Amino acid sequence: MPSVETIPINLAKLVNAGDLECECMACHLPLDVRHGPVEWRLTWRFPGPYPEPGVETMLLCDPCYRDWVEHPDELGGFPSSSHRV
């Protein structure tokens, strides 16, 4: 099997350059409001059964991050880990 070369990604450089957009999967911001810059990396645990149990990691702007961590009961899961990027 051929080896796969791993190319390291400098997340801080991409964030500082503004090249990343908020990846909120359940955004509650009004449609006419723009997301701010990505500030957080949030890993969220979905216990299931819908859609299925699992873990997802999202890069989020501050308003979306606050929404996820302040209202986990509405979003069907709980934060597993988070940190500023």
C-alpha positions, 0 to 999 in steps of 0.5 A, spaced: 500 500 500 502 506 498 504 511 503 500 517 504 504 523 506 501 528 511 501 535 510 501 539 517 496 545 517 497 551 520 490 553 523 493 559 527 495 562 520 489 560 516 485 563 522 489 570 522 488 570 514 481 570 515 481 564 510 476 560 515 469 560 515 464 558 521 462 551 521 456 552 525 451 546 523 445 549 527 446 556 526 441 561 530 443 567 527 439 571 523 440 570 515 442 577 514 447 577 520 454 575 518 458 570 522 464 573 525 471 570 524 473 563 527 475 564 534 473 557 537 474 549 535 469 545 539 468 538 539 461 536 540 458 529 542 452 527 540 449 521 544 444 519 539 440 515 537 438 521 532 441 522 527 446 517 530 451 517 536 458 520 534 463 526 535 464 532 530 469 538 531 467 545 528 471 551 527 466 557 530 465 564 531 464 567 538 456 567 537 455 560 534 460 557 540 456 561 545 450 558 543 452 551 543 455 551 550 450 555 553 444 551 550 446 544 549 439 541 551 437 544 544 442 542 540 442 534 542 449 533 545 454 536 549 461 539 549 467 534 549 472 539 548 473 546 546 479 551 545 480 558 542 484 558 535 
